[in-house]
Amino acid sequence: MAAAVESSMTRKELGIHGAADARHTTIYRDVKSMVLHSRASISSHLGRERFRSGAFRKKDINVRQTFLLFRRFLVLVAAVLYIKTSIKACMDSRLLLASGKGELFDFQGYESKLIGRYAGTESIRQSPMLAALGNATTPHSAGSLFLEEDSTSFAGCTSHPESVVYQDAFQRKMFEAIRSSLAYNLTFLDPANSELIMPVVDCTFTALVIEDVTAPRFFYLMRKVADVDDVFILSVMMSIQEYRVDRQKAVGPAAVSTIAAVRDMRDTEVKHHFALALGYPFEEPKFNKYYDSGLSMAHTWVLKSVPPNPATEVPRVVSTTNPTGYYISSSKEQANISYLIWHLFQSPLRVLSDWVITGNPVLHDSWAWVHFLHLYFAVTTIVGLGVMGIVMFYNLRAGKFWIGDAFMAVSSVHWVRSSLVLASWYMDNFWALMEFALFSGTTIGNQREPIMYPSIMRADLLSLYITFVSMVGEVFKERIDPALTLGCFVLGFEARLEITKLFPSMVKALVDYSDLEYILGITPLDPTVPEREPLRMWNSKPLPKGNAKIVLSALFPVFSTLVFVVTYVIGRKLHRWKYPDRVRQQRSNQSSTRESDGQRSNLTQFEFATGVALRDRFGVVSDYDNYVYIKGMKFASADGIYTSAFVIANGKFLVGIDDLIAIFVIKFTRVRFKNVYVYEVEGNAVKQTARLVYPHTLSFGDLLHLNLKILL
């Protein structure tokens, strides 16, 4: 956008030095006359001075101005969204440094679909389960009752292969371990008070179906010894997980169980009992009774033991949870871990049918500070918008509405920003990148709810995306609208999962990686130790290494929308070829004539002084006229000057926008801590020698009075 040529323009201001010939005198008089009689005709409010066949078509120019103004407004919106994305990434990086905790969520649900139906709606004695046994309550010394959709059997589940965990022998072994260990504290398990009729297996139980050997669930049909018609179901939920005793600094595996007895499905309350077998599965299960002391801040059960001899033994306080997730180096360095416990329902039906596990995610990254580079990106972009705002203000005071390329601060240093992003990935051990790949695989596989901060990768990939688009523009020698660039990125990022599903090989790579990460949660046994138990401990684990295929499968969908950018560029090429710009041809011919006459160089004084070639600005840049032609005189357009990251301070100095902060610091500190150069402006001419900035070179008034105008 060019500023209007001032009516007080002199021959010196037009850059005509020395003795001028008659031709230059005529040009000067013509320009001055045009300014006096039609100032608005020379400069559009958007800075696009354009002559069409020697005369303006006002209606066409107004429509074009409106369209260009709308496009510039969209670019301004894109710049604001860029700032928002960068700031959000910084805020989430701070949370990662502080071990940010997410909201509680239902991590996984294990369901027993049939046990509730076979338990009936009244007492267990009157249930269909007892009817399947001929209403007999006689204990069976061997055999288990297997519940299926339309039948029951004693041979096993017909729809699934036989599981060692749910074999009759192992179920009875666990029952004996529970009863022998807890009979003193849980008197309803005392052999003198109750006896086992037989184990019951729900063939639809989720852990049985997916062969989960870390979270078994046992049902035991029992009766009272004194009253054989007093029948109840003993429910045992068990998880093999980690425990900690902070006072003794002890840590290890344990079988954590909640035990409940259901006699009547009409009851409104069911009592749950905690029992832990420390050291299991590496030691024989020996359960102890524990009381629930509450939950810790880390979503961990804090349990207090009931010592066998309270007179001589001190109760043991144990913290236990089921951590699932992954880390690099250690859980205190870089980790994404959810701490899991399960609901203790009071409804008999839900006690038997549902096993809902809730998680509290804790995300930590001690290297997250490297992502604070987005704060620098946001600040520099805000400074660029602030400078543009000052220029807009002074244009409004002059009666002109001007919007510059708000994305200039981003696109002018995109290589630096992309390099910093790649360096941050390397310093962060590619943690955010592999989290991003896991997030995609887990979500597509519909296995569980993944937890991460996508804002960091959104900001990182946006910087890389801008660089790729700029490369496309530079290869094709085209200027690509920043609003289009941001729109294509948002489309690719938000629709990346849907795009991934179009490529089965990518889906397989991501889902397989997610499955590998999840299954590694099962802690393997020491191969030198004989296997005695079929159950395994579940715990967090190191993040498995990825490969190029996994990374490309995660990133390709985001960058796939570059095809729209390439299509846009090709469309512009074809349009320009089919409908050549007559004005541009006219200017080109005119320029060639002048240059062939040897009257002036191909470059303007502005370009000579700054080293900026206006016509070579390609990439993510708003469209602008490189030059303004007035009676054969070639001026650098105001848009070209601003997009090249320059402004004019108080009409006297041509200053680089990137140098403004440094100049302010020099003035405040009165110390020239770095060399900063400006160019003196006289009217519309730029001096070819740069001037070194000292604290007194520019006043604060100069720095706060920023504007633009066409320059020779």
C-alpha positions in Angstrom: 0.0 0.0 0.0 1.5 3.2 -1.0 1.2 6.5 0.6 0.1 9.4 -1.5 2.8 11.4 -3.2 2.9 14.7 -1.2 1.8 17.9 -3.0 4.9 19.6 -1.7 7.1 17.2 -3.7 10.2 18.9 -5.0 12.6 17.9 -7.6 15.0 16.7 -5.0 12.3 14.5 -3.4 11.7 12.8 -6.6 15.4 11.7 -6.6 16.3 14.0 -9.5 19.8 15.2 -8.6 22.1 17.5 -10.5 21.1 19.3 -13.6 17.9 17.9 -15.0 17.2 17.8 -18.7 14.0 19.1 -20.2 12.5 15.6 -20.2 12.8 15.2 -16.4 11.5 18.7 -15.9 8.4 17.8 -17.8 7.9 14.6 -15.8 8.2 16.5 -12.5 5.7 19.1 -13.5 3.2 16.4 -14.7 3.5 14.5 -11.4 3.1 17.6 -9.3 0.1 18.7 -11.3 -1.5 15.2 -10.9 -1.0 15.3 -7.2 -2.5 18.7 -6.8 -5.6 17.9 -8.9 -6.2 14.2 -8.0 -4.3 13.0 -5.0 -6.7 10.1 -4.4 -6.2 9.0 -8.0 -2.5 8.4 -7.5 -2.8 6.3 -4.3 -5.5 3.8 -3.5 -6.3 3.2 0.1 -4.7 -0.2 -0.2 -1.6 1.2 -1.7 -2.1 -0.1 -5.3 -1.5 2.9 -7.6 -2.5 1.7 -11.0 -3.2 3.4 -14.3 -5.4 1.7 -16.9 -5.0 3.1 -20.4 -4.0 6.4 -18.9 -7.2 6.8 -16.9 -8.8 5.3 -13.7 -12.0 3.3 -13.7 -13.2 4.2 -10.3 -15.9 1.6 -9.9 -13.5 -1.2 -10.8 -10.8 0.1 -8.5 -13.3 0.3 -5.6 -14.4 -3.3 -6.1 -10.8 -4.5 -6.3 -9.9 -2.5 -3.2 -12.7 -4.0 -1.3 -11.7 -7.5 -2.3 -8.0 -6.9 -1.5 -9.0 -5.4 1.8 -11.0 -8.5 2.6 -8.1 -10.7 1.8 -5.8 -8.7 4.0 -8.3 -8.9 6.8 -8.3 -12.7 6.5 -4.5 -12.6 6.7 -4.8 -10.6 9.9 -7.1 -13.2 11.3 -4.6 -15.9 10.3 -1.8 -14.0 12.2 -4.0 -13.8 15.3 -4.7 -17.5 15.1 -0.9 -18.1 14.8 -0.3 -16.1 17.9 -3.0 -18.0 19.8 -1.6 -21.3 18.7 1.9 -20.3 19.9 0.7 -19.1 23.2 -1.4 -22.2 23.9 1.7 -24.3 23.2 3.7 -22.3 25.7 1.0 -22.6 28.4 0.8 -26.4 27.9 4.6 -26.7 28.0 4.5 -25.0 31.4 2.0 -27.6 32.6 4.3 -30.4 31.4 7.2 -28.9 33.4 4.9 -28.8 36.5 3.7 -32.4 35.9 0.3 -31.4 34.7 -2.7 -33.5 35.7 -5.7 -34.1 33.6 -9.2 -34.7 34.6 -10.4 -38.1 35.8 -11.6 -40.4 33.0 -12.9 -43.9 32.6 -9.9 -45.6 31.3 -11.3 -49.1 30.7 -14.4 -51.0 31.5 -14.5 -54.8 32.1 -18.0 -56.1 31.8 -19.6 -59.4 32.8 -22.8 -59.5 30.8 -24.3 -62.7 32.0 -23.6 -63.0 35.7 -26.2 -60.4 36.6 -28.9 -62.1 34.5 -28.1 -65.5 36.1 -28.2 -63.9 39.6 -31.8 -62.9 39.0 -33.7 -60.1 40.7 -34.3 -61.6 44.1 -32.2 -63.7 46.4 -29.4 -65.8 45.0 -31.1 -68.9 46.3 -34.0 -68.1 43.9 -31.8 -67.2 41.0 -31.6 -68.9 37.6 -28.0 -69.8 38.5 -29.3 -72.2 41.2 -31.9 -73.4 38.8 -29.1 -74.4 36.4 -27.8 -76.6 39.2 -31.1 -78.2 39.8 -31.7 -75.9 42.8 -29.1 -78.0 44.7 -26.6 -76.3 47.0 -24.4 -79.3 47.5 -20.7 -78.4 47.3 -18.8 -79.8 44.3 -15.3 -81.0 45.0 -14.3 -80.3 41.4 -15.7 -78.5 38.4 -16.8 -74.9 37.6 -20.1 -73.5 36.3 -19.6 -71.7 33.0 -22.3 -69.2 32.0 -23.0 -68.7 28.3 -25.6 -66.7 26.4 -28.1 -69.6 26.0 -26.7 -72.4 28.2 -24.5 -73.4 31.1 -21.9 -76.1 31.2 -19.2 -77.6 33.3 -16.7 -78.2 30.5 -15.6 -74.6 29.7 -16.5 -71.7 27.5 -17.3 -72.9 23.9 -16.8 -69.5 22.4 -13.2 -69.0 23.7 -10.1 -71.2 24.1 -9.4 -72.5 27.5 -7.7 -70.1 29.8 -5.3 -71.3 32.5 -6.5 -68.4 34.8 -10.1 -69.7 34.7 -9.4 -73.4 34.9 -11.1 -75.0 37.9 -7.8 -75.8 39.6 -6.4 -72.3 39.6 -9.7 -70.8 40.7 -9.9 -73.1 43.6 -6.3 -72.4 44.5 -6.9 -68.7 44.7 -10.1 -69.3 46.7 -8.1 -71.4 49.3 -5.4 -68.7 49.5 -8.0 -66.0 50.1 -10.0 -68.0 52.7 -7.0 -69.3 54.6 -5.5 -65.9 54.8 -8.6 -63.9 55.6 -10.9 -66.2 57.5 -9.8 -64.6 60.8 -10.8 -61.1 59.8 -13.6 -61.9 57.3 -15.6 -64.4 59.3 -18.1 -65.1 56.5 -15.1 -66.9 54.8 -14.4 -69.1 57.8 -14.8 -72.8 56.9 -16.9 -73.2 60.0 -19.3 -70.6 58.7 -19.4 -71.1 54.9 -18.4 -73.5 52.2 -17.8 -73.3 48.5 -20.4 -74.8 46.2 -18.3 -74.2 43.0 -16.6 -71.4 41.1 -18.6 -69.6 38.4 -17.2 -68.2 35.2 -19.0 -65.6 33.0 -17.8 -66.4 29.5 -18.5 -62.8 28.4 -16.1 -61.3 30.9 -13.9 -58.8 29.0 -10.6 -59.8 30.6 -11.4 -63.5 29.7 -12.3 -62.5 26.1 -9.1 -60.4 25.5 -6.9 -62.8 27.5 -5.9 -60.2 30.0 -3.7 -62.0 32.6 -3.2 -58.9 34.8 -6.8 -58.3 36.0 -8.6 -61.6 36.7 -12.1 -61.7 38.3 -13.5 -64.7 40.2 -17.0 -65.5 41.2 -17.6 -68.2 43.8 -21.0 -69.6 44.6 -21.1 -70.3 48.4 -23.6 -71.3 51.1 -23.7 -71.0 54.9 -22.9 -74.1 56.8 -25.6 -73.5 59.4 -28.2 -72.8 56.7 -27.7 -74.5 53.4 -30.4 -72.3 51.8 -28.4 -69.1 52.6 -26.6 -68.8 49.3 -24.4 -66.0 48.2 -21.9 -65.0 45.4 -18.4 -64.1 46.5 -17.0 -61.5 44.0 -13.2 -61.1 43.9 -11.8 -58.3 41.7 -8.0 -58.7 41.5 -5.3 -56.6 39.8 -1.6 -57.5 39.8 0.0 -54.1 40.3 2.7 -52.1 42.1 2.6 -51.2 45.7 4.8 -48.8 47.8 5.5 -48.6 51.5 7.0 -45.1 51.9 8.2 -45.5 55.5 10.2 -48.6 54.6 11.0 -47.4 51.1 9.7 -50.7 49.8 8.3 -51.2 46.4 7.1 -54.3 44.5 4.3 -56.2 42.9 1.1 -57.2 44.7 -2.2 -58.9 44.1 -4.7 -56.1 45.1 -8.2 -57.5 45.6 -11.6 -56.1 46.6 -14.0 -58.8 48.0 -17.7 -58.5 48.2 -20.6 -60.9 49.1 -23.9 -60.6 47.3 -26.9 -62.5 48.9 -29.9 -60.6 47.4 -30.1 -58.5 44.3 -32.6 -56.3 46.0 -30.0 -55.0 48.6 -29.2 -51.3 48.4 -25.7 -51.6 49.8 -22.8 -53.9 49.3 -19.7 -53.9 51.5 -16.3 -54.2 49.9 -13.1 -55.5 51.7 -9.6 -54.9 50.6 -7.0 -57.7 50.6 -3.4 -57.5 49.4 -0.9 -60.3 48.7 2.4 -58.5 48.7 5.1 -60.0 46.4 2.6 -61.9 44.2 3.1 -63.3 41.5 6.7 -63.9 42.4 5.7 -65.4 45.8 2.9 -67.6 46.9 -0.3 -65.6 47.5 -0.7 -64.7 51.2 -3.4 -62.1 51.6 -3.8 -59.6 54.5 -6.8 -57.5 55.3 -6.5 -53.8 54.7 -8.7 -50.8 55.4 -9.2 -48.0 53.0 -7.6 -44.8 54.3 -8.6 -42.7 51.3 -7.1 -41.6 48.1 -3.8 -39.7 47.6 -3.4 -36.7 45.3 -2.0 -39.1 42.7 -5.2 -41.2 42.4 -3.7 -43.9 44.6 -5.4 -46.1 47.2 -3.8 -45.6 50.7 -4.5 -48.8 52.6 -3.8 -49.6 56.2 -3.1 -53.2 57.1 -4.7 -55.2 60.0 -1.7 -56.9 61.6 -2.2 -60.5 62.8 -1.0 -59.6 66.2 -1.7 -55.9 66.9 0.1 -56.1 70.3 3.5 -56.7 68.7 3.1 -55.5 65.1 2.6 -52.0 63.7 0.0 -51.5 60.9 1.6 -51.1 57.5 0.5 -48.2 55.3 0.6 -49.2 51.7 0.0 -47.0 48.6 -1.1 -48.9 45.5 -2.3 -48.0 42.1 -2.2 -49.5 38.6 0.0 -47.2 36.5 -0.3 -47.5 32.8 1.6 -45.4 30.3 5.1 -44.8 29.1 8.3 -42.8 29.8 11.8 -42.0 28.6 14.6 -42.6 31.0 12.3 -42.5 34.1 8.8 -41.6 35.2 10.3 -38.4 36.7 12.0 -37.3 33.4 9.5 -37.6 30.6 6.4 -39.5 31.2 2.7 -39.9 30.2 1.2 -42.2 32.9 -2.3 -42.7 34.1 -2.8 -43.9 37.6 -5.7 -46.3 37.7 -8.1 -47.6 40.4 -11.6 -49.0 40.1 -15.1 -48.0 41.3 -16.6 -49.7 44.2 -20.3 -49.9 43.4 -23.1 -50.3 45.9 -25.7 -51.8 43.6 -25.5 -55.7 43.6 -26.1 -55.8 39.9 -23.3 -53.4 39.2 -21.0 -55.1 41.7 -21.4 -58.3 39.7 -21.6 -57.0 36.2 -19.3 -53.9 36.0 -15.7 -53.3 36.6 -15.1 -49.7 35.8 -11.5 -48.5 36.0 -10.8 -44.8 36.3 -7.6 -43.0 35.6 -5.8 -39.8 36.6 -3.4 -38.8 33.9 -0.1 -37.2 34.9 2.0 -35.8 32.1 5.6 -34.6 32.8 8.4 -33.5 30.5 11.5 -32.0 32.1 12.6 -30.9 28.7 9.3 -29.1 27.9 11.1 -25.7 28.3 12.5 -26.2 24.7 8.9 -25.5 23.5 9.0 -22.0 25.0 10.5 -21.0 21.6 6.8 -20.5 20.6 6.6 -17.7 23.1 9.4 -16.0 21.1 7.4 -16.7 17.9 4.3 -15.2 19.4 6.1 -12.1 20.8 7.8 -11.3 17.5 4.5 -11.7 15.6 2.7 -9.4 18.1 5.4 -6.8 17.6 4.9 -7.0 13.9 1.1 -6.5 14.4 1.9 -3.6 16.7 4.0 -1.9 14.1 1.3 -2.5 11.5 -1.2 -1.0 13.9 0.8 2.2 14.2 1.1 2.5 10.4 -2.7 1.9 10.1 -3.3 4.6 12.7 -1.4 7.2 10.8 -3.0 6.2 7.6 -6.4 6.6 9.2 -5.5 10.0 10.4 -4.6 10.9 6.8 -8.0 9.6 5.7 -6.8 6.3 4.2 -7.7 2.8 5.4 -4.7 0.5 5.0 -4.0 -3.1 6.1 -0.6 -4.6 5.5 0.6 -8.2 5.3 0.0 -9.2 9.0 1.9 -12.4 8.3 5.1 -10.7 7.4 6.7 -11.2 10.7 6.1 -15.0 10.4 6.9 -15.6 6.7 10.1 -13.5 6.7 11.9 -15.8 9.1 10.2 -19.1 8.5 13.5 -21.0 8.0 14.7 -19.9 11.4 11.5 -20.9 13.1 11.5 -24.3 11.4 15.1 -24.9 12.3 14.4 -24.1 15.9 11.4 -26.5 16.0 13.5 -29.4 14.6 16.2 -28.6 17.1 13.7 -28.7 20.0 12.5 -32.1 18.8 16.1 -33.4 19.0 16.7 -31.9 22.4 13.4 -33.3 23.6 14.3 -36.9 22.5 11.5 -36.6 19.9 9.1 -37.1 22.9 6.3 -34.9 21.5 6.6 -36.5 18.1 6.2 -40.0 19.3 3.4 -39.0 21.7 1.7 -37.6 18.6 2.1 -40.9 16.8 0.8 -42.9 19.7 -2.2 -40.6 20.1 -3.1 -41.2 16.5 -2.7 -45.0 16.7 -4.6 -45.3 20.0 -7.5 -43.1 18.7 -7.8 -44.9 15.4 -7.7 -48.2 17.1 -10.5 -47.2 19.5 -8.7 -49.1 22.3 -8.8 -46.5 25.1 -8.8 -42.7 25.6 -5.3 -41.2 24.9 -4.1 -38.2 26.9 -1.7 -35.6 25.5 -1.4 -31.9 24.8 -1.9 -31.6 21.0 -1.3 -27.9 21.1 2.5 -28.3 21.2 2.6 -30.4 18.0 0.0 -28.1 16.4 2.4 -25.2 16.9 5.4 -27.2 15.8 3.8 -28.5 12.7 2.4 -25.1 11.8 5.9 -23.7 11.7 7.1 -26.6 9.5 4.0 -26.3 7.3 4.6 -22.6 6.6 8.2 -23.5 5.5 6.9 -26.2 3.1 4.4 -23.8 1.6 7.1 -21.2 1.2 9.3 -23.8 -0.6 6.4 -24.5 -3.0 6.0 -20.7 -3.6 9.8 -20.3 -4.2 10.0 -23.2 -6.6 7.0 -22.0 -8.6 7.9 -18.3 -8.2 4.5 -17.6 -6.7 3.1 -15.7 -3.7 0.8 -17.8 -1.7 -1.8 -16.2 0.5 -1.1 -16.7 4.3 -4.8 -17.2 5.0 -5.0 -20.0 2.5 -1.8 -21.5 4.1 -3.3 -21.5 7.6 -6.6 -22.8 6.3 -5.0 -25.8 4.6 -2.9 -26.5 7.7 -6.0 -26.4 10.0 -7.8 -28.7 7.6 -5.0 -31.2 7.6 -4.3 -31.2 11.3 -7.9 -31.4 12.4 -8.9 -34.1 9.8 -5.6 -36.0 10.1 -7.3 -39.1 11.6 -9.9 -39.3 8.9 -7.2 -38.8 6.2 -5.1 -41.5 7.8 -8.0 -44.0 7.5 -7.8 -43.6 3.7 -4.4 -45.4 3.8 -4.6 -48.9 5.4 -0.8 -49.3 5.6 -0.6 -46.1 7.7 -3.4 -47.2 9.9 -1.7 -50.6 10.5 1.7 -48.9 11.3 0.1 -46.6 13.9 -2.2 -49.1 15.5 0.5 -51.8 15.7 2.8 -49.2 17.4 0.0 -48.3 19.8 -0.7 -52.0 20.5 3.0 -52.6 21.1 3.2 -49.8 23.6 0.1 -51.1 25.5 1.1 -54.7 25.6 4.5 -53.9 27.0 2.7 -52.9 30.2 2.7 -56.6 31.1 5.9 -57.2 33.1 7.7 -60.3 31.8 8.9 -62.9 34.3 12.6 -63.6 34.8 13.4 -66.4 32.4 15.7 -68.0 34.9 12.9 -68.4 37.4 10.4 -71.3 36.9 6.9 -70.1 36.0 4.5 -70.9 38.8 1.7 -68.5 38.3 -0.3 -67.6 35.1 -0.9 -64.0 36.3 1.4 -61.1 35.4 2.0 -57.7 36.8 0.9 -54.5 35.0 3.1 -51.4 35.1 4.3 -48.4 33.2 7.1 -49.0 30.8 9.8 -47.3 28.6 8.4 -45.8 25.4 9.1 -48.2 22.5 11.3 -46.9 19.8 9.6 -45.8 16.6 10.7 -45.9 13.1 10.5 -43.7 10.0 7.3 -45.5 8.8 5.5 -44.7 12.1 6.6 -41.0 12.0 5.7 -40.5 8.4 2.3 -42.2 9.0 1.6 -39.7 11.7 2.8 -36.6 9.8 1.7 -37.3 6.2 -2.0 -36.6 6.8 -1.2 -33.2 8.2 1.0 -32.2 5.2 -1.2 -34.0 2.7 -3.2 -30.7 2.2 -0.2 -29.3 0.5 -1.8 -30.7 -2.6 -4.4 -27.9 -2.3 -1.6 -25.3 -2.2 0.1 -26.8 -5.3 -3.3 -26.8 -7.0 -3.8 -23.2 -6.1 -0.4 -22.3 -7.5 -0.9 -24.1 -10.7 -4.3 -22.5 -11.1 -2.7 -19.0 -10.7 -0.1 -20.0 -13.4 -2.8 -21.1 -15.8 -5.0 -18.1 -15.1 -2.1 -15.8 -15.7 -1.2 -17.6 -18.9 -4.8 -17.5 -20.2 -5.6 -14.0 -19.1 -2.3 -12.1 -19.2 -2.2 -8.9 -17.1 -2.2 -6.1 -19.7 -1.2 -3.6 -17.2 1.8 -5.7 -16.2 2.7 -6.1 -19.8 2.4 -2.4 -20.4 4.6 -1.7 -17.4 7.1 -4.3 -18.5 7.3 -2.8 -22.0 7.6 0.6 -20.5 10.3 -0.5 -18.1 12.2 -2.2 -20.9 12.1 0.9 -23.0 13.5 3.1 -20.2 16.2 0.6 -19.3 17.2 0.1 -22.9 17.6 3.9 -23.1 20.0 3.7 -20.3 18.1 6.4 -18.4 17.8 4.3 -15.1 18.6 1.0 -13.6 16.2 -2.0 -13.3 16.2 -1.6 -9.5 14.9 1.3 -7.4 17.0 3.2 -4.9 15.3 1.4 -2.1 16.4 -2.0 -3.5 19.9 -0.8 -4.1 20.2 0.5 -0.5 18.6 -2.4 1.3 19.6 -5.2 -1.0 15.9 -6.3 -1.2 14.6 -7.4 -4.6 10.9 -6.7 -4.5 10.0 -8.8 -7.5 11.8 -11.9 -6.0 9.6 -12.1 -2.9 7.9 -15.4 -3.1 6.4 -17.9 -0.7 3.9 -17.2 2.0 3.3 -13.6 1.1 0.2 -11.5 0.4 -0.1 -10.3 -3.1 1.2 -6.8 -3.7 2.5 -4.6 -6.5 6.2 -4.5 -6.6 6.4 -1.1 -8.1 4.3 2.0 -8.8 4.8 3.8 -12.1 4.1 7.5 -12.5 4.8 8.9 -15.9 7.5 6.3 -16.5 9.1 6.9 -13.0 9.5 3.6 -11.1 8.8 3.7 -7.3 9.0 0.9 -4.7 5.4 0.4 -3.6 4.5 0.9 0.1 3.3 -2.7 0.2 6.6 -3.9 -1.1 8.5 -1.9 1.4 6.4 -3.2 4.3 6.4 -6.8 3.2 10.2 -6.5 3.0 10.1 -5.7 6.7 10.8 -2.0 6.5 8.9 1.1 7.7 9.6 4.8 7.6 10.2 6.5 11.0 8.7 10.0 11.0 9.3 10.4 7.3 13.1 10.6 7.9 14.6 7.1 8.4 14.0 3.8 6.6 14.1 1.3 9.5 14.0 -2.5 9.6 11.0 -3.7 11.6 13.2 -6.4 13.2 15.5 -3.7 14.4 12.9 -1.6 16.2 13.2 -3.4 19.5 17.0 -3.2 19.4 16.8 0.6 18.8 14.4 1.0 21.7 16.9 -0.9 23.9 19.7 1.2 22.7 17.8 4.4 23.6 16.7 3.1 27.0 20.1 1.8 28.1 22.1 4.5 26.2 24.4 1.6 25.2 25.0 0.6 21.6 25.1 -3.2 22.3 24.9 -4.1 18.6 25.3 -2.4 15.3 22.0 -1.3 13.8 21.7 0.5 10.5 19.0 2.8 9.1 18.7 4.6 5.8 18.0 8.3 5.6 14.9 9.3 3.5 14.6 12.7 1.8 11.2 13.0 0.3 10.8 9.9 -1.8 14.5 9.3 -2.2 16.6 6.9 -0.2 20.2 7.5 0.5 22.4 4.7 -0.7 24.7 4.7 2.4 23.4 3.2 5.7 23.7 5.1 8.9 24.8 3.5 12.2 22.3 4.0 15.0 23.4 5.7 18.2 21.2 6.5 21.2 20.6 10.0 19.9 20.1 9.1 16.2 16.3 8.6 16.4 14.0 10.2 19.0 11.2 8.3 20.6 8.8 10.5 18.6 10.4 9.2 15.5 10.0 5.6 16.6 6.4 6.1 17.5 5.6 7.8 14.2 5.8 4.9 11.7 4.4 5.2 8.3 5.0 4.2 4.6 5.2 5.9 1.3 6.4 5.1 -2.2 10.2 5.4 -2.6 12.4 5.8 -5.6 
